[in-house]
Amino acid sequence: MRRISQKHGFSTLSEINVTPLLDLAFVLLIIFIITTPLMDKSTGLILPSSKAAADAVNPANVQTVTISKDDVVALNTQSVSLDQLASVQKLVDVLDAIRRAGITKVGVVTNPPSE
């Protein structure tokens, strides 16, 4: 508490300076006003479900190409020559061209094997 002198006697100032408190309150109010609308920018998404999507990739139909450290190329654990995999290189070249064109989603359709 401060004392203010009045000619001969001192009197105690019993008032609290609320200016800093109001400044703090206004700053916090402005911060909350600005940040509150930014917090609720999420959108509830309901994604469609499909029973066919779960069976889209059959693990029995997956083809695996491996290259060992001895440079042996194998397709599904069977050794093959590079000439037999030439069509695979053409597919990779086409996919690279598609990627350079800026296309990000690609689907590949094949004919079923004839019986």
N, C-alpha and C positions, 0 to 999 in steps of 0.2 A: 504494500500500500504506500502511496505517495503522500507526502504532507506538503501542503501549500501554505506558504507564509502569508499572513494578512497583517500587515503593519507590525503587530506585536505578538500575535499568537499563531500557533500552528494548528491547522485543521486537517483531519484525515480525509482523503478522497476515497470514497467508498464505492465508486463506479468502476466497472471492468471495461477495458477497451475491447470492443467486440469487432473492430474493423478487421484484424487479421483472421478472426474466426469466420467472418462473412466472406472474405476473399477466398479462404479455403473451401467453404461451402459452395460458392459459385463456380470455382474451378472444378470441383468434383461433379457438380451438376452438369457442366458443359461436357466433361469427359463422358459421363454416362449417357447424355443425350446423343453424342456422336457415336459411341460404340454400341449402343443397344440395337439400332437397326442393322448393324453389320453382323450381329451374332445370329440372326435368324434368316440366313440365306440358304438353308438346306431345304431340299425338296424330298418328300417321301416318295420313293420309287417302288412301284409294284411291278416286278419283273415277271414276264409271262413264263409259264413252265410248259414243258412238253415231254411226253413220254418217249417220243422218237429221238429227242436230243440225247437222252441217256444211252441209247443204243447206236449213236451216230458212228462211233468208231468201234469196230469189232476187233478185238485183239488178235483173233486168228487170221485176219486179213492184213495185218501190219507187216510190211516188208522191211528188213533191216540189212543195210549195207555196212560192212566192217572192213577196215584196213588194218592188218597187223603190223607190228614193227618190222617184220620181214618183207613188207610190201605185198602181202598176199591179200587179194580182194575176195571177199566172200559175200554172197547173197543168201541170207537165211541159213548160215553155217555151211553153205556149199560153195566151194571155190569156183570163181568165174573169171574170165579174162576181161580186160578193159574194153575190148571190142563189143562184148555182150552188154556192157553198160553204157554204150555210146548214146542211146536214147535218153538215159538219165542226164547226161551232160547237156543235151539239147533242152531238156526241161529246166535245168538250173539256169541256162543262159536266158531263156524266156522269162523266168521268175526275176532274174537280175534286171532285165530290161523293164519289166513291170514296176519294180521297186524304184528304179531311176526315174520313171515317169510320174512317181508320186502316188501310185495306187497302193493302198495299205491292206486291203482285204481281197483275197484271191480264193476262188474255189476251183478245184480240179475235178472234172467229171471223166470217168472212164467207162468204156463198154464192158459189160460182164463177159467173162470168158465163154466162148461158144462151146457147147457140149457135143 
